[in-house]
Each structure stands twice: as structure tokens, then as C-alpha cells.
Amino acid sequence: MKYHMRRTEREMTDPGQLRGVLQGCKYVSLALCRENEPYIVTMNYGYDEAENALYLHCAQEGLKLEFIAQNPAVCGTAIEDRGYLHGECAHAFRSVVFWGELHAVEELEEKKHAMQVMLDHLENDPDRVREEQLKTDKAYERVVILRLDMHEITGKEGR
Ligand SMILES: Cc1cc2nc3c(=O)[nH]c(=O)nc-3n(C[C@H](O)[C@H](O)[C@H](O)COP(=O)(O)OP(=O)(O)OC[C@H]3O[C@@H](n4cnc5c(N)ncnc54)[C@H](O)[C@@H]3O)c2cc1C
């Protein structure tokens, strides 16, 4: 059952605004869980608007990959930090919370697409970075790429 937001006047429901937060942020914090053990990890991402998915990249081993292998379910947040409002006991922000599943991308063509999405999202000069660091298909073997398919997203705005 969906839990409704308490401060409904702050809720962002316009899909354009929700997309705007994901387009503008550079990293997400992802909550993972295995058995009864929680873990949170922060990662850069690229937003694939057409697929409603995030692409992320990481090293070939590590704790987060062990969590995902046991349970691909994830909840995450991206925050557009507009700064603390001194004297108002408040913080200006726009943020989203999303739920989805995280899976490793295995196929070369999707890995290339994912890297392009990430470079376009994160870099000022994506073509230069791709030419320097992803010269050959072999370069894609070294990097683990994750795809986060979002199935629900909520948004909130604070002043
Ligand atoms: C803004 C930002 C962007 C990042 N972008 C990426 C990215 O795109 N890809 C990527 O792989 N990583 C990124 N990182 C680093 C990421 O948060 C993890 O540190 C890293 O991915 C290793 O995670 P792991 O689960 O494999 O940890 P492991 O190397 O397996 O280590 C696990 C242990 O280290 C601790 N630990 C892990 N990460 C952190 C941390 N950030 N701070 C404090 N303790 C930590 C855990 O609590 C645990 O005890 C980013 C971090 C920040 C802050």
C-alpha cells in the first residue's frame, strides 16, 4: 500500500519536475538490503529518460555487488541541494525517492549505450573522455555497469 506524503503541499507530482531532478543531479544514494542487514552506497549515474532507468558503473568487486547479488531491490534518493536557509530552521531542496531493481549489464552494445548515457550526463566533454578511455571494445570488459530500472518515484520540494 502506498504511504502518502504528510506535507502534500510540498509534493512534486509533475513528471517534468521529477525528471528535472534526475537530469540535474550527479549522484544518488542507494539503500540496499540482504537478509536483515541494510547498506547504503553513493554513486554517480547517467539518467536514461527514454528507459526510465539509471546507469551506474563500478569496480568488479565490492560489498554493494554482494548485496545486489542477493537482493536486487533498491530504494534511492537524489537531492538538488539549494542550501540551508539560515534563521528559518529549514533547507531549500528538490528531491526524489525512487524504488526499482539493480542488475548488471552484460551485453556489449548496452554497455556502450550505458557509458554514453553516463558520459553525456556527467561530463562537460563526453566525446573526449570516450575517445581517451574507451578506445576499444576491450575497455568495456574492465568496467561493471549496473542498470537501475525505476518502477516508482516520488518528489518533494522544500522552499
Ligand atoms: C559523490 C560520490 C560519488 C561516487 N560515485 C561512485 C561511482 O560512480 N561508482 C562507484 O563504484 N563508487 C562511487 N563512489 C564511491 C562509493 O560510495 C563506494 O565507496 C564504492 O562504490 C565502494 O563501494 P563497495 O560497496 O564496493 O565498498 P567496498 O570497497 O566493498 O567497501 C565496503 C566497506 O567500505 C565502507 N564504505 C564504502 N563506501 C564508503 C563511502 N563512500 N564512505 C564511507 N565508507 C564507505 C562500507 O561501509 C564497508 O564497510 C562515490 C562516492 C561518492 C561520495
The ligand as an SDF file (V2000), in Angstrom:
LIG
                    3D

 53 58  0  0  0  0  0  0  0  0999 V2000
   29.6450   11.5880   -4.6420 C   0  0  0  0  0  0  0  0  0  0  0  0
   30.1530   10.1710   -4.7620 C   0  0  0  0  0  0  0  0  0  0  0  0
   30.1280    9.5500   -5.9910 C   0  0  0  0  0  0  0  0  0  0  0  0
   30.5620    8.2280   -6.1140 C   0  0  0  0  0  0  0  0  0  0  0  0
   30.4800    7.6200   -7.3360 N   0  0  0  0  0  0  0  0  0  0  0  0
   30.7880    6.3120   -7.4380 C   0  0  0  0  0  0  0  0  0  0  0  0
   30.5860    5.6030   -8.6530 C   0  0  0  0  0  0  0  0  0  0  0  0
   30.1130    6.1510   -9.6600 O   0  0  0  0  0  0  0  0  0  0  0  0
   30.8990    4.2950   -8.6920 N   0  0  0  0  0  0  0  0  0  0  0  0
   31.4050    3.6530   -7.5910 C   0  0  0  0  0  0  0  0  0  0  0  0
   31.6650    2.4590   -7.6910 O   0  0  0  0  0  0  0  0  0  0  0  0
   31.6030    4.2900   -6.4480 N   0  0  0  0  0  0  0  0  0  0  0  0
   31.3120    5.6000   -6.3260 C   0  0  0  0  0  0  0  0  0  0  0  0
   31.5000    6.2540   -5.1390 N   0  0  0  0  0  0  0  0  0  0  0  0
   32.1130    5.5290   -4.0330 C   0  0  0  0  0  0  0  0  0  0  0  0
   31.0680    4.6280   -3.3730 C   0  0  0  0  0  0  0  0  0  0  0  0
   30.3050    5.3960   -2.4620 O   0  0  0  0  0  0  0  0  0  0  0  0
   31.6850    3.4200   -2.6630 C   0  0  0  0  0  0  0  0  0  0  0  0
   32.6660    3.8730   -1.7620 O   0  0  0  0  0  0  0  0  0  0  0  0
   32.3240    2.4570   -3.6330 C   0  0  0  0  0  0  0  0  0  0  0  0
   31.4520    2.1920   -4.7070 O   0  0  0  0  0  0  0  0  0  0  0  0
   32.6790    1.1590   -2.9490 C   0  0  0  0  0  0  0  0  0  0  0  0
   31.5000    0.5330   -2.5580 O   0  0  0  0  0  0  0  0  0  0  0  0
   31.5290   -1.0050   -2.1270 P   0  0  0  0  0  0  0  0  0  0  0  0
   30.1850   -1.3610   -1.6080 O   0  0  0  0  0  0  0  0  0  0  0  0
   32.0380   -1.8160   -3.2620 O   0  0  0  0  0  0  0  0  0  0  0  0
   32.5490   -0.9010   -0.9380 O   0  0  0  0  0  0  0  0  0  0  0  0
   33.8060   -1.8200   -0.5780 P   0  0  0  0  0  0  0  0  0  0  0  0
   35.0110   -1.2930   -1.2720 O   0  0  0  0  0  0  0  0  0  0  0  0
   33.4670   -3.2640   -0.7340 O   0  0  0  0  0  0  0  0  0  0  0  0
   33.9610   -1.4650    0.9520 O   0  0  0  0  0  0  0  0  0  0  0  0
   32.9390   -1.7600    1.8840 C   0  0  0  0  0  0  0  0  0  0  0  0
   33.2420   -1.0930    3.1840 C   0  0  0  0  0  0  0  0  0  0  0  0
   33.6650    0.2710    2.9830 O   0  0  0  0  0  0  0  0  0  0  0  0
   32.7210    1.1840    3.5450 C   0  0  0  0  0  0  0  0  0  0  0  0
   32.4600    2.2290    2.5330 N   0  0  0  0  0  0  0  0  0  0  0  0
   32.2100    2.0190    1.2040 C   0  0  0  0  0  0  0  0  0  0  0  0
   31.9940    3.1710    0.5840 N   0  0  0  0  0  0  0  0  0  0  0  0
   32.1070    4.1350    1.5280 C   0  0  0  0  0  0  0  0  0  0  0  0
   31.9720    5.5390    1.4830 C   0  0  0  0  0  0  0  0  0  0  0  0
   31.6570    6.2150    0.3140 N   0  0  0  0  0  0  0  0  0  0  0  0
   32.1410    6.2230    2.6270 N   0  0  0  0  0  0  0  0  0  0  0  0
   32.4160    5.5810    3.7870 C   0  0  0  0  0  0  0  0  0  0  0  0
   32.5420    4.2430    3.8880 N   0  0  0  0  0  0  0  0  0  0  0  0
   32.3960    3.5310    2.7690 C   0  0  0  0  0  0  0  0  0  0  0  0
   31.4880    0.3670    3.8220 C   0  0  0  0  0  0  0  0  0  0  0  0
   30.7370    0.8710    4.8750 O   0  0  0  0  0  0  0  0  0  0  0  0
   32.0350   -1.0100    4.0940 C   0  0  0  0  0  0  0  0  0  0  0  0
   32.4700   -1.1160    5.4270 O   0  0  0  0  0  0  0  0  0  0  0  0
   31.0630    7.5550   -4.9860 C   0  0  0  0  0  0  0  0  0  0  0  0
   31.0740    8.1840   -3.7430 C   0  0  0  0  0  0  0  0  0  0  0  0
   30.6160    9.4730   -3.6390 C   0  0  0  0  0  0  0  0  0  0  0  0
   30.6200   10.1180   -2.2590 C   0  0  0  0  0  0  0  0  0  0  0  0
  1  2  1  0
  2  3  1  0
  2 52  2  0
  3  4  2  0
  4  5  1  0
  4 50  1  0
  5  6  2  0
  6  7  1  0
  6 13  1  0
  7  8  2  0
  7  9  1  0
  9 10  1  0
 10 11  2  0
 10 12  1  0
 12 13  2  0
 13 14  1  0
 14 15  1  0
 14 50  1  0
 15 16  1  0
 16 17  1  0
 16 18  1  0
 18 19  1  0
 18 20  1  0
 20 21  1  0
 20 22  1  0
 22 23  1  0
 23 24  1  0
 24 25  2  0
 24 26  1  0
 24 27  1  0
 27 28  1  0
 28 29  2  0
 28 30  1  0
 28 31  1  0
 31 32  1  0
 32 33  1  0
 33 34  1  0
 33 48  1  0
 34 35  1  0
 35 36  1  0
 35 46  1  0
 36 37  1  0
 36 45  1  0
 37 38  2  0
 38 39  1  0
 39 40  1  0
 39 45  2  0
 40 41  1  0
 40 42  2  0
 42 43  1  0
 43 44  2  0
 44 45  1  0
 46 47  1  0
 46 48  1  0
 48 49  1  0
 50 51  2  0
 51 52  1  0
 52 53  1  0
M  END
$$$$
